[in-house]
């Protein structure tokens, strides 16, 4: 091998080992173009949202659900408002009934106090009348009987209206020496009208067919 051949072989060897970069570039460009074409094709086959039946159906369904929710909310609010109104009416009625009951209780209390006061007054009057009756009884002598002054009757001045109804037509009274049938008559009198006598302790006073004698 000559020197020229050696030089040729040395210079030719680097050319064989160099990578062929243009092939890579061409492949990349081809892949890019293919991808762009496929993407454009896919994009060209898609429909806008306004024209997509599935999207439109879903939107319609959502709108219906929203309207239904609004209607239910409105119905619920109306029902709650009606219930609140009913509760307010019941509360007002209860308050009115309570006020009426309080008024009735107050009236009953007032009437009870009035009745208690009236009863107390009646008791006082009754006690007063009984005391007056006892006083009158203690100062009244029957129209018929024999009485010891100071024991049976009080001493004092007595007055009668006259003969008793249903009697003998006259009023008889006398002062006697004793209470027996054989006692002597000290003084007596027979009247057709009112009469007045004064008796002292220890005297025996007899009265017949006279109205009640009342102590003056």
C-alpha positions in Angstrom: 0.0 0.0 0.0 1.4 3.3 -1.0 1.5 6.4 1.1 -1.3 7.9 -0.9 -3.5 5.0 -0.2 -2.9 5.2 3.5 -3.8 8.9 3.5 -7.0 8.2 1.6 -8.0 5.5 4.1 -7.3 7.8 7.0 -9.3 10.6 5.6 -12.2 8.4 4.5 -12.7 6.7 7.9 -14.0 9.7 9.8 -16.7 10.3 7.1 -18.0 6.8 7.7 -18.3 7.3 11.5 -20.3 10.6 11.3 -24.0 10.3 12.4 -26.5 11.0 9.8 -28.4 13.8 11.6 -30.6 14.7 8.6 -32.4 11.5 9.0 -33.4 12.3 12.6 -34.6 15.8 11.5 -36.7 14.3 8.8 -38.3 11.8 11.1 -39.1 14.5 13.7 -40.7 16.7 11.0 -42.7 13.7 9.7 -43.9 12.9 13.2 -44.9 16.5 14.0 -46.8 16.8 10.7 -48.6 13.5 11.4 -49.5 14.6 14.9 -50.7 17.9 13.8 -52.9 16.3 11.2 -54.4 13.9 13.6 -55.1 16.7 16.1 -56.7 18.8 13.5 -58.8 15.9 12.4 -59.9 15.2 16.0 -60.6 18.8 16.6 -62.6 19.0 13.4 -64.8 16.1 14.4 -65.8 17.7 17.8 -69.1 19.7 18.1 -69.6 22.9 20.1 -71.2 22.7 23.5 -74.3 24.4 22.3 -74.8 21.8 19.6 -73.9 18.8 21.6 -77.1 16.7 22.4 -75.5 15.2 25.5 -74.5 18.5 26.9 -77.9 20.0 26.1 -79.7 17.1 27.7 -77.5 17.5 30.8 -78.1 21.2 30.9 -81.8 20.7 30.6 -81.8 18.1 33.4 -79.8 20.5 35.6 -82.3 23.3 34.8 -85.2 21.1 35.7 -83.5 20.1 38.9 -82.9 23.7 39.8 -86.5 24.6 39.1 -87.7 21.7 41.1 -85.5 22.7 44.0 -86.8 26.3 43.8 -90.4 25.0 43.8 -89.7 22.8 46.8 -88.0 25.6 48.6 -91.0 27.9 47.9 -93.4 25.2 49.0 -91.4 24.7 52.2 -91.2 28.4 52.9 -94.9 28.7 52.4 -95.6 25.8 54.7 -93.3 27.2 57.3 -95.0 30.6 57.0 -98.4 29.0 57.4 -97.3 27.0 60.4 -95.8 30.1 62.0 -99.0 31.9 61.4 -101.0 29.1 63.0 -98.6 29.0 66.0 -99.0 32.8 66.4 -102.7 32.4 66.3 -102.6 29.6 68.9 -100.3 31.6 71.1 -102.5 34.7 70.9 -105.5 32.5 71.7 -103.7 31.0 74.7 -102.7 34.5 75.9 -106.3 35.6 75.6 -107.6 32.6 77.5 -104.9 33.1 80.2 -105.9 36.8 80.5 -109.6 35.8 80.7 -108.8 33.2 83.3 -106.8 35.7 85.3 -109.7 38.1 85.1 -112.1 35.4 86.3 -109.8 34.5 89.1 -109.4 38.2 90.1 -113.2 38.5 90.0 -113.6 35.4 92.1 -111.1 36.8 94.6 -112.9 40.1 94.7 -116.3 38.4 95.1 -114.8 36.1 97.7 -113.5 39.0 99.7 -116.8 40.7 99.4 -118.6 37.6 100.6 -116.1 37.2 103.4 -116.7 40.8 104.4 -120.4 40.3 104.1 -120.3 37.1 106.2 -118.2 38.9 108.8 -120.8 41.7 108.9 -123.6 39.2 109.2 -121.8 37.5 112.0 -121.4 40.8 113.8 -125.1 41.6 113.3 -126.1 38.1 114.4 -123.9 38.4 117.5 -125.3 41.8 118.1 -128.9 40.6 117.7 -128.3 37.7 120.0 -126.8 40.0 122.6 -129.8 42.2 122.2 -132.1 39.2 122.5 -130.3 38.2 125.7 -130.6 41.7 127.0 -134.3 41.9 126.2 -134.9 38.5 127.6 -133.1 39.4 130.8 -135.2 42.6 131.0 -138.6 41.0 130.1 -141.1 39.4 132.4 -143.8 37.0 131.2 -147.4 38.1 131.5 -148.3 35.2 133.7 -146.5 34.0 136.8 -145.2 34.7 140.3 -141.7 36.1 140.5 -139.2 36.9 143.3 -137.6 40.2 142.6 -133.8 40.0 142.7 -133.9 36.2 142.0 -136.3 35.6 139.1 -136.4 39.1 137.8 -134.4 42.2 138.1 -135.5 45.1 140.3 -136.6 48.2 138.4 -139.5 49.7 136.5 -141.5 47.6 134.1 -144.2 48.5 131.5 -146.8 46.4 129.7 -149.0 47.3 126.8 -152.1 45.9 128.6 -154.1 42.7 128.4 -152.6 39.7 126.5 -154.4 38.5 123.4 -156.6 35.5 124.1 -156.7 36.3 127.9 -159.5 37.3 130.2 -159.7 40.7 128.6 -158.0 42.4 131.6 -154.4 42.6 132.9 -154.2 41.7 136.6 -151.0 42.2 138.8 -150.4 42.1 142.5 -147.7 42.3 145.2 -148.0 39.4 147.7 -146.5 38.3 150.9 -145.2 35.0 149.6 -145.2 32.6 146.7 -147.7 30.1 148.2 -151.4 29.9 147.5 -152.2 31.1 151.0 -150.0 34.2 150.7 -151.6 37.5 151.4 -152.2 40.2 148.8 -150.4 43.4 149.7 -151.5 45.4 146.7 -153.1 44.6 143.3 -154.6 46.2 140.2 -156.7 45.3 137.2 -156.2 47.3 134.0 -157.6 47.3 130.5 -154.7 49.2 128.9 -151.0 49.9 129.5 -149.6 49.8 133.0 -146.3 50.6 134.7 -145.0 49.1 138.0 -141.8 49.5 140.0 -140.5 46.4 141.9 -137.8 46.2 144.5 -135.5 43.3 145.6 -137.3 40.9 147.9 -140.8 41.6 146.7 -143.2 39.0 145.3 -144.7 40.1 142.0 -147.7 38.2 140.5 -149.1 38.9 137.0 -152.0 37.3 135.2 -153.3 37.7 131.5 -151.0 40.6 130.8 -148.7 41.3 127.8 -145.0 40.9 128.6 -143.5 43.4 131.1 -140.4 45.1 129.7 -137.9 46.7 132.0 -137.4 50.4 131.2 
